Amino acid sequence: MRSVIDAHIHLDWYEERDRKRIVEDLSSSNIEKLISVSYDFDSCKKNLSFDHPKVVTALGFHPEQALPSPEEVQNITELIYQNRSSIAAIGEVGLPYYTQHGDFQDYVNLLEHFIILGKELQLPVNLHAIYEGADIACDLLEKHEMTRAHFHWFKGSETTQTRMKEKGYMVSVTPDCVYEEEIRKVIESFPLEQLMVETDGPWPFENKFEGRLTHPMMIHDSVKRISELKDEPLDYVYKKLQENTCHFYKL
């Protein structure tokens, strides 16, 4: 069966009716699991409340917003400790690129806190770090000898990509790989063994997905695109992507 895992989705951001529909569709859409990442403390709590065998949670603080208070960082950290055995990762964490609300170094320090925590608890980190931010994230990962890093919807220079490939970090692509040249190049650059697929839903997409609710079933279009670009049989690509994600997240 051609099943696949959505390695990065904000399930808690969907309207209740849409979230219910997505969860109900998982089996019929051949979606094996969803990794629902968190945005802030309230998002962490909401993600933890989902009780479905195909929904796995990651806890963290999204960097594209104002920095959290020390109390919120402590609350999220405590949640991670308390739920260590049931969560898949620390995430979404990283560095801002599109917005910045304070001293950039404070964002770097916050990311370092989560990387240290991931290393201590033997949990992978699900990262929002693109372009220059990816290099800083790599610096921190190497500093703390943290190898289990997943750069979601990755974008970055060839130099950064080479560095990441050498370290064995994972990257995931969204359905925009169907129409975005930059993402096509990422797929061609990284070996299949370091690729995963995601939606980053409910983020909307263009081209053939214009006007549609972002649904994990869109990942099947991504897998077909990867198969074409890698010139590998479709069934083999499905198998490898699922193996990659299961192995990385210990699913």
C-alpha positions as CSV (number, residue, x, y, z in Angstrom):
1,M,0.0,0.0,0.0
2,R,1.3,3.4,-0.9
3,S,1.0,5.1,2.5
4,V,2.9,8.1,3.7
5,I,3.5,10.2,6.8
6,D,2.9,14.0,7.1
7,A,6.1,15.0,8.9
8,H,5.0,18.5,9.8
9,I,1.4,19.8,10.1
10,H,-0.3,22.3,12.5
11,L,-3.4,20.2,13.2
12,D,-4.4,22.5,16.0
13,W,-4.7,25.4,13.6
14,Y,-7.5,23.9,11.6
15,E,-11.1,24.8,12.2
16,E,-12.8,22.0,14.2
17,R,-14.8,20.8,11.3
18,D,-11.8,20.7,9.0
19,R,-9.6,18.9,11.6
20,K,-12.3,16.3,12.1
21,R,-12.6,15.7,8.4
22,I,-8.8,15.4,8.0
23,V,-8.6,12.8,10.8
24,E,-11.5,10.9,9.5
25,D,-9.9,10.8,6.0
26,L,-6.5,9.5,7.1
27,S,-7.1,5.8,6.5
28,S,-8.9,6.3,3.2
29,S,-6.2,8.8,2.1
30,N,-3.4,6.3,2.9
31,I,-1.9,8.7,5.5
32,E,-0.1,6.5,8.1
33,K,0.5,9.3,10.6
34,L,0.6,13.0,11.2
35,I,3.2,14.8,13.2
36,S,1.4,17.8,14.6
37,V,3.9,20.5,15.7
38,S,3.2,23.2,18.2
39,Y,3.2,27.0,18.0
40,D,3.2,28.1,21.7
41,F,2.2,26.9,25.1
42,D,-1.5,26.9,24.3
43,S,-0.8,25.1,21.1
44,C,1.2,22.5,22.9
45,K,-1.7,21.8,25.3
46,K,-4.1,21.5,22.4
47,N,-1.9,19.1,20.5
48,L,-1.6,17.0,23.6
49,S,-5.3,16.8,23.8
50,F,-5.7,15.0,20.5
51,D,-6.4,11.3,21.1
52,H,-5.9,9.5,17.8
53,P,-3.5,6.6,17.0
54,K,-2.4,8.3,13.8
55,V,-1.7,11.7,15.3
56,V,1.7,12.2,17.0
57,T,2.7,15.4,18.8
58,A,5.8,17.6,18.8
59,L,6.0,20.4,21.5
60,G,7.9,23.7,21.0
61,F,7.7,27.4,20.2
62,H,7.4,28.7,16.7
63,P,10.1,31.5,16.1
64,E,8.0,33.7,13.7
65,Q,6.4,35.6,16.6
66,A,7.3,37.7,19.6
67,L,9.7,36.0,22.0
68,P,8.0,34.0,24.8
69,S,8.2,35.1,28.4
70,P,10.6,33.1,30.7
71,E,7.4,31.7,32.3
72,E,6.1,30.4,29.0
73,V,9.5,28.8,28.1
74,Q,9.5,27.1,31.5
75,N,5.9,25.9,31.0
76,I,6.7,24.4,27.6
77,T,9.9,22.9,28.9
78,E,8.0,21.2,31.8
79,L,5.4,19.9,29.3
80,I,8.2,18.3,27.3
81,Y,9.7,16.7,30.4
82,Q,6.2,15.5,31.5
83,N,5.3,14.0,28.1
84,R,8.8,12.8,27.0
85,S,7.5,9.2,26.4
86,S,4.5,10.1,24.3
87,I,5.8,12.9,22.0
88,A,7.7,12.5,18.7
89,A,9.9,15.6,18.9
90,I,10.6,19.1,20.1
91,G,9.1,21.4,17.6
92,E,8.4,23.6,15.9
93,V,11.5,25.5,17.0
94,G,14.0,27.6,15.1
95,L,14.9,31.1,14.0
96,P,12.7,33.9,12.5
97,Y,13.2,34.8,8.8
98,Y,10.0,36.5,7.8
99,T,9.3,38.4,11.0
100,Q,11.4,39.4,14.0
101,H,10.1,41.0,17.2
102,G,13.2,41.4,19.3
103,D,16.9,40.9,19.6
104,F,17.9,38.1,17.2
105,Q,20.4,36.7,19.7
106,D,17.5,36.0,22.0
107,Y,15.9,33.8,19.4
108,V,19.3,32.0,18.9
109,N,19.5,31.5,22.7
110,L,16.0,30.1,22.7
111,L,16.7,27.6,19.9
112,E,19.9,26.5,21.7
113,H,17.8,25.8,24.8
114,F,15.5,23.5,22.9
115,I,18.5,21.8,21.1
116,I,20.1,21.1,24.5
117,L,16.8,19.8,25.8
118,G,16.4,17.5,22.8
119,K,19.9,16.2,23.3
120,E,19.3,15.5,27.0
121,L,16.0,13.8,26.4
122,Q,17.1,12.0,23.2
123,L,14.3,13.7,21.2
124,P,14.7,15.0,17.6
125,V,14.2,18.7,16.8
126,N,11.7,19.8,14.2
127,L,13.2,23.0,12.8
128,H,12.1,26.2,11.2
129,A,15.4,27.5,9.9
130,I,16.0,28.6,6.4
131,Y,18.7,30.5,4.5
132,E,21.1,32.1,7.0
133,G,19.1,30.7,9.9
134,A,19.9,27.2,8.7
135,D,23.7,27.9,9.1
136,I,23.2,29.2,12.6
137,A,21.0,26.1,13.4
138,C,23.8,23.9,12.1
139,D,26.3,25.7,14.3
140,L,24.2,25.0,17.3
141,L,23.6,21.4,16.4
142,E,27.3,20.8,15.9
143,K,28.2,22.6,19.1
144,H,26.0,20.2,21.1
145,E,26.6,17.1,18.9
146,M,22.9,16.9,18.1
147,T,22.4,14.7,15.1
148,R,18.6,14.2,15.0
149,A,17.6,17.3,13.2
150,H,14.7,17.8,10.8
151,F,14.7,21.0,8.7
152,H,11.1,21.4,7.6
153,W,10.3,23.1,4.3
154,F,14.0,23.7,3.9
155,K,15.5,26.4,1.7
156,G,19.2,27.3,1.7
157,S,22.4,27.7,-0.2
158,E,24.3,24.9,-1.9
159,T,27.0,25.3,0.8
160,T,24.5,24.9,3.6
161,Q,23.0,21.9,1.8
162,T,26.4,20.2,1.6
163,R,27.0,20.8,5.3
164,M,23.6,19.3,6.2
165,K,24.0,16.3,3.9
166,E,27.4,15.5,5.5
167,K,25.9,15.7,9.0
168,G,22.9,13.5,8.0
169,Y,20.2,16.0,8.8
170,M,16.8,15.4,7.4
171,V,14.8,17.8,5.2
172,S,11.2,17.8,4.2
173,V,9.3,19.3,1.3
174,T,5.8,20.5,0.9
175,P,3.3,20.2,-2.0
176,D,4.9,23.3,-3.5
177,C,7.6,20.9,-4.9
178,V,5.2,20.3,-7.7
179,Y,5.6,23.8,-9.0
180,E,8.5,25.6,-7.2
181,E,11.9,25.4,-8.9
182,E,13.8,26.2,-5.6
183,I,12.2,23.2,-3.9
184,R,12.9,21.0,-7.0
185,K,16.6,21.7,-6.6
186,V,16.5,20.7,-2.9
187,I,15.0,17.4,-3.9
188,E,17.6,16.8,-6.5
189,S,20.4,17.8,-4.1
190,F,19.6,15.6,-1.1
191,P,19.7,11.8,-1.2
192,L,16.4,10.1,-0.9
193,E,17.6,8.7,2.4
194,Q,17.5,12.3,3.9
195,L,14.1,13.3,2.6
196,M,10.6,13.4,4.2
197,V,7.3,15.0,3.1
198,E,4.9,17.3,4.8
199,T,2.1,19.8,4.3
200,D,2.8,22.5,6.9
201,G,-1.0,22.7,6.9
202,P,-3.1,24.6,7.0
203,W,-0.7,26.8,5.0
204,P,-2.3,27.2,1.6
205,F,-0.6,26.3,-1.7
206,E,-0.8,27.6,-5.3
207,N,-0.9,26.1,-8.7
208,K,-3.0,23.0,-8.9
209,F,-3.8,23.4,-5.1
210,E,-5.1,26.9,-5.4
211,G,-8.3,27.5,-3.4
212,R,-8.2,24.1,-1.7
213,L,-7.9,23.3,2.0
214,T,-4.5,22.0,2.7
215,H,-5.0,18.3,3.3
216,P,-2.4,15.5,4.0
217,M,-3.6,13.7,0.9
218,M,-1.7,16.4,-1.1
219,I,1.5,14.7,-0.1
220,H,0.8,12.0,-2.7
221,D,1.5,14.6,-5.4
222,S,4.8,15.4,-3.6
223,V,5.8,11.8,-3.7
224,K,5.1,11.5,-7.4
225,R,7.2,14.6,-8.0
226,I,10.1,13.1,-6.0
227,S,9.8,9.9,-7.9
228,E,10.1,11.8,-11.2
229,L,13.0,13.9,-10.1
230,K,14.9,11.0,-8.6
231,D,14.0,8.7,-11.5
232,E,13.1,6.0,-9.0
233,P,10.0,3.7,-9.0
234,L,7.0,5.3,-7.2
235,D,6.5,2.3,-4.9
236,Y,10.2,2.5,-3.9
237,V,10.0,6.2,-3.1
238,Y,6.9,5.7,-1.0
239,K,8.7,2.9,0.9
240,K,11.8,5.0,1.5
241,L,10.0,8.1,2.6
242,Q,8.0,6.2,5.1
243,E,11.1,4.3,6.4
244,N,13.0,7.6,6.7
245,T,10.2,9.2,8.8
246,C,9.5,6.2,11.0
247,H,13.2,5.7,11.7
248,F,13.9,9.4,12.4
249,Y,10.9,9.9,14.7
250,K,11.0,6.3,16.1
251,L,7.4,5.7,15.1
